[in-house]
């Protein structure tokens, strides 16, 4: 699957089916600080992603 | 009815949504949570646009380190309550509207009272725990919440319509860790302006709202992006099981 990381870089990993939570762990990203879109749609950490999926991980902000 | 002075004051935007739209703005009460970076931009543009009743709430005093972005407040306001400074600036911009500025900490205990008479909620907070309170209050009252947040060059915004869109908790199930965030005035300008544009469109019934879309602004790279979102059927705040 293709992954767009919060720093703007891209990565490809060869996971057939993995939970978003585990993918974040593998990438060393704290799930509390990001939201993840699978094929353009925000998904929860419990969802899974496969080879054909595109993930985008964005660090959301909290200031005002 | 708009009087002659109001027709003149708002003539450029009446071209967008008519006198009928302007009257709708005049009849609308807004609650602005916070008079900081986002609250400054939001309240100034809402006052200038002629939202009839503005209630803005902030518990802090103006500090010198606020002035790079909190354009409601001037150098002479350092040490004064932000609410007081906000009141003077907003009534100075537009004396035709009703402004109420309160020195309060928004909490579970007072949120119902603070929202009395308000038709929409503007999120200008700097933390998620209070945002979740605003979200719950919006759901209970079935009034829209216009979310915005910033850090440095980055910001995000979305429009939450209870019963129709994902709520704040659907999109952000957990609060991020509280940290001191870098802040640039122009980022507040971008995000606060988007929030006000959404509120104007909602009230006047024009355009396409940021419903079920989370908009991201990356000022460092000059990029806008968006992600689709949807109601979480298991959301602890807005799922049918809760209401």
Interface residues (C-beta under 8 A of the other chain):
Chain A: X8 X32 X33 X35 X37 X40 X41 X42 X44 X56 X58 X59 X60 X61 X62 X63 X64
Chain B: X34 X36 X37 X38 X39 X123 X124 X125 X126 X127 X128 X131 X148 X149 X150 X151 X152 X154 X155 X156 X171 X172 X173 X174 X175 X176 X177 X178 X181 X183 X188 X214 X216 X221 X225 X227 X228 X229 X230 X232
